[in-house]
Amino acid sequence: MEYCITAALGEPERLTAYNTYQVKNYDRYELAGFSEEAKRQWRDEHWEQDLQKAFEAGKRMAEKIG
């Protein structure tokens, strides 16, 4: 897929988001390997930074094709 995107629009930029939520409601699943509390804390501490990084990456990519 990345090859097709590169051919059509140019090299995509990768943005990594760590420790994301896997599901909307942890109570409905057996996810002993994940701590919802830790994931919520990480999200609360890093959400704004992740949004800003995504916005900036999108802007850079749009500027390359526009």
N, C-alpha and C positions, 0 to 999 in steps of 0.2 A: 504494500500500500504506500509506503514511504517513497518508493521509486516513482510511482505514478504522480504523487503530489509534487515531488521534486521536478519531474518532467513538465508538469503543467504550470506550477506556480513558483518554482525555485526551492532551494533548500529549506525545509521546515526547521524551526527552532524547538529544541526539547526543553521542557520545563518539568522538573521533578517535584512531586509533592509527597512528603513522607508521612507515615503514621495516619493515614486517612481512615475514615469510617468505612466499614465493609457493608453494613446494612443500616437501615433506618431505625429498627427496633431490635436491640440485642436480646430482649426478653423472649423473643419468638424463636431463637436459634441457640444451639449448643456451640458456643464459641469460647471454650475454656482457654484457648491459646491467646485470646485477646482480652484486654482490659478496657471496657467501655469508658471507665472513669479516666484512665490514662489517655485514651484517644480524645476524649472530650477536653481534657486539660490542654493537650498539645494543640488541638484545633483552636481553642479559645486564646491561646498565647500566640499562635502563628497565623491565624486566619487572615488578618488584614495584610500582613506581609506577603502571604501567598497570593491574595487577590491583586496586590500591586504588581508583583512579579508577572502574573498572568497578563495583566493589562499591558505592561511594558513590552512583553514578548509579542503580544498580538499587534501592538502598535508598530514595532520594528518589522514584523513580517508583512504587515499591510503596506508600510512605506516602501518595502522592496518591490512589491508588485504594482504599486500605484504610481 
